[in-house]
Amino acid sequence: MRTNRRKFLGTAAAAAGAAVLSSKARGDEEKKLNLGLIGAGWYGNVDAHAALKAGGAEIAAVCDVDSAHLKKSADELEKAQGKRPQTFKLYQELLEAKGLDGVIIATPPQWHALIFIAALGKNLDVYCEKPLAYDVREGRAMVDAAKKAGRVVQVGFQRRQSKAYQAVKEFIDAGNAGRIVQVDAQIHYRAEPKDATPQDPPESLDWDLWCGPGPKIPYSPQVGHINWRLEKTSGHGHLVDWGIHLIDAVRKILGESAPKRVTAAGGLYYLRDKITTPDTLTAQFDFERCPVVWRHRIWGAGEYAPEASNGIFFYGEKATVFVSDDRWLVIPVGKGERVENKAGGDTGLEHMKEFLNAVRARKPAGCSIEDAYLSTTTVQLAMIAYETGLPVEWNAATEQITNNDAASKLLRREYREPYKHPWK
């Protein structure tokens, strides 16, 4: 077959063009994403190293209000990735750094809203740890900002990556457990509070800046690094900090949105004067499909059945299903034999991978801002019910508490001057 010169050159040019496009596509895929880490404490560094392990990412900048945390994180990241990240005390300065593609927000919750909205304003993608926000109205402002910005957002509900939880959803959706009548979720553990005596903060820590828009409370080791989770003005307690993972999992497995009514009761019985949130709590969330009961006790002897101290029971007409992070059991009604299933995997790594892949593909990540808002609002409503001592009736359409004026006031916390609350 004869091929004329013009046709040959045209074919060659097309092939060359295709090769260039293919090379460019490969280059885009291989381009490292430059991330900033804001909040370089324990879990912030876990997230940062998950991004490195996932591949195709580099931590280009780190921010923390504790200079000791900042140096330790930068040292470890330099060793892990072979390049030292830039370091900043102020998140505003980190957001001005050149070449960033996205940020990881791992500060205590009182800072989430302001940093999240500012990052979106710089056209950055965001991985934000749970809970989404400290108060309900912050969460709504964050959802609105994310919709307007159109950036990729992933919120740190890592248990969505659990093979056990995914399998249970499939099992229940297939009708194998029958109608689900009630759900019980619990995480019991023994808290070990640090010294709660007011004292001067470490010289490396800017305590005023750490408190940020929340009230400036006296410093103690118990309300500082890591232990802030059981402090009312920052972490807001065990349900909001850790239990939120299981409440989020229940919502996803049942396909629920927000509860219609929430009641809560408990108190500080053993850890009084050591922490400021309940060491014992029971909350009931009345969802459309069935009630969900949360319980925690963070003191006392070990569990009679320690294998069930962290997990969820789905009580169905045909079977009860128990699920925890790495396993799930089916207990049939009647005399059937119970079946246990193991499920492994690194949920934190997989959740970060999902975020990075979504950033590269310019598509939504698995844990949307709207869904994270619903799970965060759910546990915050329980704390409002606990703090007012009254049931909370929630209108999801209007996002209002309809029966309790005192509770309505707790949907939005006043910011400390000069900070401005983002919800109008």
C-alpha positions in Angstrom: 0.0 0.0 0.0 1.3 3.4 -0.9 1.1 6.3 1.6 1.5 9.8 0.3 3.8 12.2 2.1 1.1 14.6 3.2 -0.9 11.7 4.7 2.2 10.3 6.4 3.2 13.7 7.9 -0.4 14.2 9.1 -0.5 10.8 10.7 2.9 11.3 12.3 1.9 14.7 13.6 -1.3 13.2 15.1 0.7 10.5 16.7 3.2 13.0 18.1 0.4 15.1 19.4 -1.2 12.0 21.1 2.1 11.2 22.6 2.5 14.7 24.0 -1.1 14.6 25.4 -0.4 11.1 26.9 2.8 12.4 28.4 1.0 15.4 29.8 -1.7 13.3 31.3 0.9 11.1 32.9 2.7 14.2 34.2 -0.6 15.5 35.7 -1.1 12.2 37.4 2.4 12.1 38.8 2.5 15.7 39.9 2.8 15.9 43.6 0.1 17.7 45.5 1.5 20.3 47.9 -0.4 20.3 51.1 -0.3 22.5 54.2 -0.9 21.1 57.7 -2.7 23.4 60.2 -2.5 22.0 63.7 0.6 19.9 64.1 -0.4 17.9 67.2 -0.9 14.2 67.5 -3.6 13.5 64.9 -2.5 16.3 62.6 0.7 14.4 62.1 -1.1 11.1 61.7 -3.0 12.8 58.8 0.1 14.3 57.3 2.0 11.0 57.3 -1.1 9.2 55.8 -0.9 11.7 52.9 2.8 10.8 52.4 2.1 7.1 52.7 -0.8 7.5 50.1 1.8 8.8 47.7 1.8 11.7 45.3 1.7 14.3 48.0 4.2 16.4 50.0 3.7 18.5 53.1 5.0 21.8 51.9 4.0 23.9 55.0 3.1 23.4 58.6 1.4 25.7 61.1 1.0 25.5 64.8 0.7 27.9 67.7 3.1 25.8 69.8 6.7 26.3 68.6 7.7 22.9 70.1 5.0 21.1 68.1 5.9 23.0 65.0 9.6 22.0 65.2 8.9 18.4 66.0 6.4 18.1 63.2 8.8 19.8 60.7 11.7 17.5 61.8 9.7 14.3 61.4 8.3 15.4 58.0 11.7 16.4 56.7 13.0 12.9 57.6 10.0 11.2 56.0 9.8 13.1 52.7 13.4 14.4 52.4 12.4 18.0 52.3 11.7 20.4 55.2 8.3 22.1 55.1 8.0 25.8 55.6 6.8 26.6 59.1 4.3 29.2 60.3 2.7 30.3 63.6 -0.3 31.9 61.9 -2.6 30.0 59.6 -3.2 33.2 57.6 0.5 33.2 56.7 0.5 29.6 55.7 -2.5 30.2 53.4 -0.4 32.8 51.6 2.4 30.3 50.8 3.0 29.8 47.1 2.2 26.6 45.3 -0.3 25.0 47.8 -3.0 22.7 46.4 -4.8 22.0 49.6 -4.7 22.0 53.4 -5.2 19.5 56.3 -7.0 21.2 59.2 -6.4 19.3 62.5 -6.7 22.0 65.1 -9.2 21.7 68.0 -12.8 22.3 66.8 -13.1 25.9 68.0 -10.8 26.9 65.1 -12.2 24.7 62.3 -14.8 27.2 60.9 -12.5 30.2 60.5 -9.6 28.3 59.0 -11.8 26.2 56.7 -13.6 29.2 55.2 -10.3 31.1 54.9 -8.7 28.2 53.0 -11.6 28.0 50.6 -11.2 31.7 50.0 -7.7 31.0 48.8 -9.1 28.4 46.3 -7.6 25.5 48.2 -9.0 22.0 48.7 -9.6 21.0 52.3 -9.3 17.9 54.4 -10.8 18.8 57.8 -10.9 16.7 60.9 -14.2 15.9 62.7 -16.2 17.3 64.2 -16.9 19.7 61.4 -17.5 22.6 63.7 -17.9 23.6 67.3 -21.4 24.9 67.0 -24.3 24.2 64.6 -24.3 27.6 63.0 -20.6 27.5 62.2 -21.3 24.2 60.4 -24.0 25.8 58.3 -21.6 28.7 57.4 -19.0 26.1 56.4 -21.4 24.2 54.2 -22.5 27.5 52.4 -18.9 28.5 51.9 -17.9 25.1 50.4 -20.9 25.2 48.0 -19.9 28.7 46.9 -16.2 27.8 46.5 -16.7 24.6 44.6 -13.5 23.0 46.0 -12.9 19.4 47.0 -13.7 18.8 50.7 -13.2 15.7 52.8 -14.1 15.5 56.5 -12.3 13.0 58.8 -15.0 10.4 59.3 -12.4 7.6 58.6 -14.7 4.8 59.6 -16.5 5.2 56.3 -13.6 3.3 54.9 -14.1 0.3 57.3 -14.8 -2.9 55.4 -16.8 -4.1 58.5 -19.1 -1.1 58.4 -19.5 -1.4 54.6 -20.4 -5.1 54.9 -23.0 -4.4 57.6 -24.7 -1.8 55.4 -24.9 -4.3 52.5 -26.2 -7.0 54.9 -28.9 -4.7 56.3 -29.8 -3.2 53.0 -30.4 -6.7 51.6 -33.0 -7.3 54.3 -31.0 -10.1 56.0 -31.5 -8.6 59.5 -35.2 -7.8 58.8 -36.6 -4.5 59.9 -34.2 -2.6 62.2 -36.2 -1.7 65.4 -33.4 -0.1 67.5 -29.7 0.7 67.4 -27.4 1.0 70.4 -24.0 2.6 70.0 -21.3 2.9 72.7 -17.7 3.6 73.4 -16.8 2.9 77.0 -13.2 3.4 78.1 -11.2 4.6 81.1 -10.1 8.2 80.7 -6.9 9.2 82.4 -7.1 13.0 83.0 -4.0 15.0 83.4 -3.4 17.7 86.1 -6.4 20.1 86.0 -4.7 22.7 88.3 -4.6 26.1 86.6 -1.0 27.0 85.8 1.2 28.9 83.3 1.2 27.4 79.8 4.5 26.1 78.4 6.7 28.9 77.0 6.4 27.4 73.5 2.6 27.7 73.5 0.6 30.8 72.7 -2.4 30.0 74.9 -4.4 33.0 73.9 -4.1 32.1 70.2 -4.8 28.5 71.0 -8.1 29.4 72.6 -8.9 31.6 69.6 -12.6 32.4 69.2 -13.6 30.3 72.2 -13.5 31.7 75.7 -10.0 32.1 77.1 -10.0 29.6 80.0 -7.1 29.1 82.5 -4.5 26.7 81.1 -3.8 23.3 82.6 -2.4 20.1 81.1 -5.9 18.7 81.2 -7.4 21.4 78.8 -4.3 21.6 76.6 -2.8 19.3 74.0 -4.8 16.1 73.4 -6.9 16.3 76.5 -8.9 19.3 75.2 -11.3 16.6 73.9 -13.0 16.4 77.3 -13.1 20.2 77.8 -16.5 21.8 77.2 -15.2 24.9 75.5 -13.1 23.1 72.9 -13.7 19.4 72.3 -17.1 19.3 73.9 -16.8 15.8 75.3 -16.5 12.2 74.5 -19.7 11.9 72.3 -18.7 14.9 70.1 -15.0 13.8 69.9 -15.1 10.0 69.5 -18.7 8.9 69.6 -19.4 11.0 66.5 -17.7 8.3 64.4 -20.3 5.7 65.4 -23.2 8.1 65.1 -22.0 9.0 61.6 -21.7 5.2 60.8 -25.2 4.6 62.0 -26.6 7.4 59.8 -24.8 6.1 56.8 -25.8 2.4 57.3 -29.5 3.3 57.9 -29.6 6.0 55.2 -30.7 8.6 57.7 -30.3 12.4 57.7 -31.0 14.2 61.0 -32.9 13.2 64.1 -36.4 14.6 64.8 -36.0 14.6 68.5 -33.0 14.2 70.9 -33.0 13.5 74.7 -29.9 13.2 76.9 -29.1 12.6 80.5 -25.9 11.9 82.4 -23.4 13.8 84.5 -20.0 14.1 86.1 -19.9 11.4 88.8 -16.4 10.1 89.0 -14.2 12.6 87.2 -15.8 15.7 88.8 -13.2 18.6 89.1 -11.0 16.8 86.6 -13.0 17.3 83.3 -15.9 19.5 82.3 -18.0 17.2 80.2 -20.1 14.2 81.3 -18.2 11.1 82.2 -21.5 9.2 81.9 -24.0 9.9 79.2 -27.0 8.4 77.6 -28.6 10.0 74.6 -31.5 8.9 72.4 -31.8 10.1 68.8 -35.2 9.6 67.3 -34.6 9.1 63.6 -37.3 8.4 61.0 -36.4 4.7 60.7 -35.8 3.9 64.4 -34.4 5.2 67.7 -30.6 5.2 68.2 -29.3 5.1 71.7 -25.8 6.3 72.6 -24.1 5.4 75.9 -20.7 6.1 77.3 -18.9 5.6 80.6 -15.3 6.8 80.7 -14.4 5.6 84.2 -14.8 2.4 86.2 -13.7 -1.3 85.9 -13.1 -3.1 82.6 -16.0 -4.2 80.6 -17.7 -7.6 81.3 -17.5 -8.1 77.5 -14.6 -5.9 76.4 -15.0 -6.9 72.8 -18.3 -5.0 72.7 -17.1 -1.8 74.5 -16.6 0.0 71.2 -19.2 -0.7 68.6 -22.8 -0.7 67.4 -25.7 -3.1 67.8 -28.4 -3.2 65.2 -31.4 -5.0 66.6 -33.5 -6.4 63.7 -36.6 -8.6 63.5 -34.5 -11.4 62.0 -31.1 -10.9 63.5 -29.0 -8.7 65.7 -25.8 -7.3 64.1 -22.8 -6.0 66.0 -20.1 -4.1 64.2 -16.8 -2.6 65.4 -13.9 -1.2 63.4 -12.4 -4.5 62.2 -15.2 -7.1 62.7 -18.9 -7.8 62.6 -21.1 -10.5 64.0 -24.6 -11.8 63.1 -26.7 -13.2 65.9 -29.8 -14.8 64.4 -33.2 -14.6 66.2 -33.9 -18.0 67.8 -31.4 -20.9 67.9 -29.3 -20.0 64.8 -25.5 -20.0 65.2 -23.8 -16.6 65.4 -21.3 -15.8 62.6 -18.3 -13.6 63.1 -16.5 -11.9 60.2 -13.1 -10.2 60.3 -12.3 -7.1 58.3 -8.9 -5.4 58.2 -7.5 -2.3 56.5 -6.1 1.1 57.4 -9.1 3.4 57.4 -7.2 6.6 58.0 -4.9 5.9 55.0 -7.8 5.0 52.8 -9.7 8.1 53.7 -6.7 10.3 52.9 -6.2 8.4 49.6 -9.8 9.1 48.7 -9.3 12.8 49.3 -6.1 13.0 47.2 -7.6 11.0 44.4 -10.7 13.4 44.4 -8.4 16.4 44.3 -6.5 15.0 41.2 -9.8 14.0 39.5 -11.6 17.2 40.4 -14.5 15.3 41.7 -16.3 15.2 45.1 -14.7 13.2 47.9 -16.7 10.5 49.7 -17.5 12.4 52.9 -19.3 15.5 51.7 -19.5 18.7 53.7 -23.3 18.4 53.8 -23.1 14.9 55.3 -20.4 15.8 57.8 -22.6 18.7 58.9 -25.5 16.3 59.6 -23.4 14.0 61.7 -21.9 16.9 63.6 -25.2 18.6 64.2 -26.7 15.3 65.5 -24.2 15.0 68.3 -24.2 18.7 69.1 -28.0 18.6 69.5 -27.4 15.8 72.1 -25.0 18.0 74.1 -27.6 20.9 73.9 -30.2 18.5 75.3 -27.8 17.5 78.0 -26.8 21.0 78.9 -30.4 22.3 79.1 -31.9 19.2 80.7 -34.7 19.2 78.2 -35.6 17.3 75.0 -34.7 19.0 71.7 -37.1 18.8 68.8 -35.3 19.5 65.5 -36.8 20.8 62.3 -34.3 19.7 59.7 -35.9 21.8 56.9 -35.6 25.1 58.8 -32.6 24.0 61.0 -34.4 25.3 64.1 -35.1 23.9 67.5 -38.9 24.2 67.8 -39.6 23.5 71.5 -36.9 25.1 73.6 -35.8 28.7 73.5 -32.9 28.1 75.9 -31.7 25.3 73.6 -32.0 27.5 70.5 -29.5 30.0 72.0 -26.9 27.2 72.1 -26.9 26.6 68.3 -24.5 29.5 68.1 -21.7 30.4 70.5 -20.7 34.0 70.9 -17.1 34.5 69.7 -14.5 36.2 71.8 -13.3 39.6 70.6 -11.9 40.4 68.1 -13.0 37.2 66.3 -16.2 37.3 64.2 -18.6 34.4 63.9 -19.0 33.3 60.3 -22.8 32.7 60.4 -24.9 35.7 59.6 
